[in-house]
Amino acid sequence: HLHHRLDGLLLDPEEKLDHSNITEAASFNYQGILFQINSDSLRRSLFRLLDAARTALETLERSYAMFPAIRNDGILRLGDVTLALGKLDAAASTFTLLLSQKSLSTEQREQAMLRLAEIDYYKGSFQEALTKLQELTKNSISDITNDGLMLQIFIQDNVKTSEKVLREFSSADLLIKQRKLSEALEKFNALMQAYAK
């Protein structure tokens, strides 16, 4: 089912993109699919397909400037795809670009801010992450800001104990985000063995 759906969605590079398939690419739940994958070979196939999705979304960004709601959602999805591929700096640039757009909805703005904070967390830049999370959570109450508040509390509580351990934990957390479960398990087991009382 996964291969069939992805093959139908992600286009041949030579195929012309139209409104229907490009908006489907923008709305596809890449991270949700990644989270469901247990097979290493299937995940590698998906990463190859994600490159095609990124091409489609980059086309959306260029071609749909007159439709800001579609374009902004496409930029957000492009950032998610780039993050799923492990390209943190490129993903951060994409989310920063999104925050500079006009006609940005509150939800899109909050999602972009949360993603930027998460990227700082994954990179071990905890003070930068906290600064972004404090800005995100100071006024609004939503599911997104609640997620931001939980991450903020987690960082604050653990950075006091050991920033080194938190940095190792966040790198393992990134592997879970990318559904690299065997590698994440190795890291978490190593952490438990190294820091067990």
Disulfide bonds with the S-S distance in Angstrom:
none
